[in-house]
Amino acid sequence: MELNENARVDTSQVDDRRGSGGGGGMGIPIPIGGGRGGIVGIIIAVVVALVGGGFGLNAATGGGGSEQGDNTSLEQKCSAQDALEQLDCRNTLYVNSIQAYWRTAMPEAFGEQYRPSKTVFFSQNVSTACGAADSGVGPFYCPADDQVYIDLTFYRLLADQLGAEGEFAQPYVLAHEYGHHVQNLLGTEAQMRRQQQRDPQSANALSVKLELQADCYAGAWAKNATGTADDRGQKIFKSITEQDISQAIDAAEKIGDDAIQKRSGRPVNPDEFTHGTSEQRKQWFTKGYTTGDPKSCDTFGAGV
């Protein structure tokens, strides 16, 4: 993967709340994507949430999320010559690329206009319209305020504890979360929640379909990422290699439900799956990447 050093990093698409205190307190990690109790250890708590959406944040913890961060430091850093050497600037540029893709792809594929969403960088804890959260829940999307949330220190855990060391695992994580934003805009998430209420026994299976679709959307972005550009028309990526795609697939496999259960020392129990197996996550990311077409990502009609 090679980013274009001439691409402008648009920090207006990020709300940098690091060091702001978060407003939520550390609290208890909030269940994500339907939640799964009984899995102990911070690694497992994070992986349950990883690339898991943010749907199902416990509203009982309180709303909020109205505070804004101070982007001054980020703006200065990301306008410097060495911007692409900085983790937060690279991740901001990934967000720029993902949203540039969906601004075109969503109207073309679904006939609906894309509405931009900010990514919130936070440290330790944060207040959202879905409730208070801390770093233990991993990256997530909150449909109540249409924002993606991530503590960037998460990537160290992803690499060191789960072995997903490749750089392209990072934009994969963000692209998955923006897949949930697209689902929210299209009404897919709301429809899925209504189905869960009508048929509680199928709640986990429906959650899996939602997560795999977001993986597929991430793959579709990856296929088209080299065609995305900044607001001046400068390409954001110079190249994305097959090795990069392999890194994304590796990350997807390492966070499959079966892999998580094995890591936690528990027997594999398909009844508890909420995100999909390693093979399923690999399969659906690969489908999105191979076709490059988000319309191919109909996990709800595919009998998953």
Secondary structure, DSSP 8 states (H G I E B T S, - for coil): -EE-TTS---GGGEEE-TTS--SS-S-S----TT--TT--SHHHHHHHHTT--STT--GGG----------HHHHHHHTSTTGGGSHHHHHHHHHHHHHHHHHHHHHHHHS-------EEE-SSEEEETTEEEEGGG-SEEETTTTEEEE-TTHHHHHHHTT----TTHHHHHHHHHHHHHHHHHHTHHHHHHHHHHH-GGGHHHHHHHHHHHHHHHHHHHHHHGGG-B-TTS-BSEEE--HHHHHHHHHHHHHTSHHHHHHHTT----GGG-SS--HHHHHHHHHHHHHH--GGG--TTTTT-
